[in-house]
Amino acid sequence: STGHDDISSSLIKSLRTELINPLTLIANQMINTSIFPDSLKIAKIKPLHKKGPIDKCANYRPISL
């Protein structure tokens, strides 16, 4: 399934060799400058059941997709 940018994971996987160096440079630059684009701060939050009764909110934890 695609993310917020509509780029599928299968496309990224097929281009991983070509993308690894540019993405590493971009990630390192973001870490070094502490500047992160707003588009990378968007996530879909889904509840993930941990254990116990499914009708108790305390038995879930959020995951970001």
N, C-alpha and C positions, 0 to 999 in steps of 0.2 A: 504494500500500500504506500501511497505517496505521503510525504510530509507537507508542511505548510508551503514549501517551495514547489510542490508538484513534481519533484524528482524522485523516481522510484528507487527502491533499494537495489533492484536488479540492475538498473543502469549504473549506479555507483559501483556495484560489485564488478560489473563488466569492464569498467574503466579504472579499477583500483590502481593498476600499475602507473597509469598516466596521472592520476590524481594525488598519489601519496605525497610527493614532494611539494607541489603547490599548497596542498591542504596543511601540511606540516608547517610550512613557512607562515601561512595565514594564522594558524592556531598559536604558534610561538609569538607572533607579532601581537595578537590580542592579549596573550598572557603578559608579555613584557610591557605593554602600554596600559593594561587594565581597561581597554576600550573594547566593548562587545556590541555588535550591531543589534538593534532591537529585534530584528527578525530571528536571531538566535535565542532570544529570551521567551519565545512563544512555545507553549507545549500544551498537549491535550492531557488532562489529568483524569486517570481512571482509578476506581477503587479496586484493590486486589485483596481477595479474601485470604486471611492468614490461617485461622483455625477457629473452631468453635461454632456456635450457632450463627447462621447467615443473617438472622434478623437483628443482630447486635452491631451497631456502628463501630464499637471498639475492636471488633474482630477484622477490621479492614485497615489497609494502609494505602496511601496514595502512590501511584507510579506516574511518571511523566513519559509521554510517548512523543 
